């Protein structure tokens, strides 16, 4: 079974760590439902608060900072899909992405295809 993934990063500047954590929790709740329904193979959602979080969570700092311009806290989200499945179409998730300012930072294709970075843009959400 081929899998592909998309990595999203929050472009939005959060006022507090708590604000980012609350939004991360909302994203995680919705993604859990989508995973149980089979729309997603898996996901990882992390709030990055201090520079040490990149190493602790094994997250590519350059990838995140290309979107955040170094601002923290930020939300990092890795969505994994079954390649044969249709693209997730979920209005609640789309709304959460808009609130968080999530932009596509990287898409990894199946079967050993090379990952490629995607320049952040306003219409590259889920």
C-alpha positions as CSV (number, residue, x, y, z in Angstrom):
1,X,0.0,0.0,0.0
2,X,1.5,3.3,-1.1
3,X,1.5,6.2,1.3
4,X,2.1,9.9,0.7
5,X,2.4,12.7,3.1
6,X,2.0,16.4,3.3
7,X,3.7,18.6,5.9
8,X,2.0,21.9,6.9
9,X,3.3,24.7,9.0
10,X,1.4,27.6,10.6
11,X,2.2,30.9,9.0
12,X,0.2,32.7,11.6
13,X,1.9,34.5,14.5
14,X,0.5,33.3,17.8
15,X,0.2,35.7,20.8
16,X,0.8,33.0,23.4
17,X,2.0,29.4,23.7
18,X,-1.5,28.5,25.1
19,X,-3.2,29.9,22.0
20,X,-1.0,27.6,19.8
21,X,-1.6,24.6,22.0
22,X,-5.3,25.1,22.0
23,X,-5.4,25.2,18.2
24,X,-3.1,22.2,18.0
25,X,-5.6,20.3,20.3
26,X,-8.5,21.2,18.0
27,X,-6.6,20.1,15.0
28,X,-5.6,16.8,16.7
29,X,-9.3,16.1,17.7
30,X,-10.5,16.5,14.2
31,X,-7.6,14.6,12.7
32,X,-8.3,11.7,15.1
33,X,-11.9,11.4,13.8
34,X,-10.7,11.5,10.2
35,X,-8.1,8.8,10.9
36,X,-10.8,6.6,12.6
37,X,-13.0,7.1,9.5
38,X,-10.1,6.0,7.2
39,X,-9.6,9.3,5.5
40,X,-6.1,9.5,6.8
41,X,-3.5,6.8,7.4
42,X,-1.9,8.9,10.2
43,X,-0.9,12.3,11.4
44,X,1.5,14.1,13.7
45,X,0.7,17.5,15.1
46,X,3.2,19.3,17.3
47,X,3.5,22.8,18.8
48,X,7.0,24.2,18.5
49,X,7.7,26.6,21.3
50,X,11.5,26.9,21.8
51,X,14.3,26.2,19.4
52,X,15.2,22.9,21.2
53,X,11.8,21.5,20.2
54,X,13.0,21.0,16.6
55,X,15.6,18.5,17.8
56,X,13.5,16.9,20.5
57,X,10.7,16.3,18.0
58,X,13.0,15.4,15.1
59,X,11.5,18.2,12.9
60,X,13.4,19.9,10.1
61,X,14.0,23.4,11.4
62,X,14.8,24.9,8.0
63,X,11.5,23.6,6.5
64,X,9.5,25.2,9.4
65,X,11.5,28.5,9.4
66,X,11.0,28.9,5.7
67,X,7.3,29.4,6.6
68,X,7.5,31.0,10.0
69,X,10.5,33.2,9.4
70,X,11.8,32.0,12.8
71,X,8.7,33.0,14.8
72,X,7.7,30.6,17.6
73,X,5.4,29.2,18.8
74,X,4.4,27.4,15.6
75,X,2.3,24.4,14.7
76,X,3.9,21.6,12.6
77,X,1.5,19.0,11.0
78,X,2.4,15.9,9.1
79,X,-0.6,14.2,7.3
80,X,-0.1,10.7,5.9
81,X,-2.6,9.5,3.2
82,X,-3.2,6.2,1.4
83,X,-2.3,7.3,-2.1
84,X,-5.3,5.5,-3.6
85,X,-7.7,7.3,-1.3
86,X,-9.4,10.5,-2.4
87,X,-8.1,13.8,-1.0
88,X,-9.6,14.7,2.3
89,X,-12.5,17.1,1.9
90,X,-13.5,18.3,5.4
91,X,-14.9,21.7,6.0
92,X,-14.2,21.6,9.8
93,X,-10.5,20.8,9.1
94,X,-10.4,23.4,6.3
95,X,-11.7,26.0,8.8
96,X,-9.1,25.0,11.4
97,X,-6.3,25.3,8.8
98,X,-7.5,28.8,7.9
99,X,-7.6,29.8,11.6
100,X,-4.0,28.5,12.1
101,X,-2.8,29.9,8.8
102,X,-1.5,26.4,7.8
103,X,0.4,26.3,4.6
104,X,1.8,23.3,2.7
105,X,5.6,23.2,3.2
106,X,6.5,19.7,1.8
107,X,4.8,16.9,-0.2
108,X,6.3,13.5,-0.2
109,X,5.1,11.1,-3.0
110,X,4.9,7.3,-2.7
111,X,7.3,4.6,-4.0
112,X,10.5,6.3,-3.0
113,X,9.8,9.4,-5.1
114,X,11.9,12.4,-4.0
115,X,10.2,14.8,-1.6
116,X,9.9,18.3,-2.8
117,X,9.4,21.6,-1.1
118,X,6.4,23.7,-2.0
119,X,6.6,27.5,-1.8
120,X,4.1,28.6,0.8
121,X,1.1,30.2,-0.7
122,X,-2.4,31.3,0.4
123,X,-4.3,28.6,-1.4
124,X,-2.3,25.6,-0.4
125,X,-4.3,24.4,2.5
126,X,-6.3,21.2,2.8
